[in-house]
Amino acid sequence: EKQGVSFDALRGSTQNDPLKECFAMKVFSFPPKESVKLLVDTWEFAAKHLPKWNITNMNGYPARDSGATAFQELGLTFACAINYFDEALKRGIDIDKIAPNVSWMWYVHIDFLEEIAKFRAARRIWAKIAKERYGAKDRRSPMLRVHVQTGGGTYTFQQPENNIVRGTIGGMAATLG
C-alpha cells in the first residue's frame, strides 16, 4: 500500500499447509486447530483482495519423504485439503474464489508406473472432490495445478551417475502422469 501497488496486481505463493507440518514434519508453530484458522484467514483475505495470489501449496512431498506410500501421500494430502476447504466453506468463502488459486506439490519416486498412475489419480480425485463435494462451477476449480519434485529419498551419495537416471525416470513419470 505504501508503494502504491494494488493488491489485485500482486502475484506470489503462500506455503501454508499446517496439518502437513504436524503429521509429516513433526514441527508446527501453533496447535492444529489454530493453524487451520490462520490458514483460512489467509484464504479469506486472498479471496477478497488477491485474485492472482496462489493461496496455498498443498504439499504431499513431506509425507512421502517421511516414509508414506504413494497412496498415503495422496490420502493425507487430500484429507488436509478437505479439512481446509470445509473450514473455508463454513465461513462462507466461495469455492470458486479459492480453488483456482491452490497449487499442489507432489513427490515423485522411481516406481515409474505407480507414479504415473498416482498423478493421474490425483487429478481425478481432486476434480471429483471439487465438483461433487464442493459444487465448483468455475472450470479452473477442479484443475490440479502441480509442482513435482523428484524425491530425495531416491538418491544416494555414492551413486551420482545412477542418480541422474533416477531423476530422469521420476521426471518422465511426472510428465506422463
Helices and strands as residue ranges (DSSP letters): G 7-9, E 12-13, H 18-20, I 21-25, H 32-49, E 53-54, E 56-59, H 61-65, H 70-90, H 95-98, G 99-101, E 102-108, H 112-128, I 129-133, E 145-150, G 152-154, H 160-176
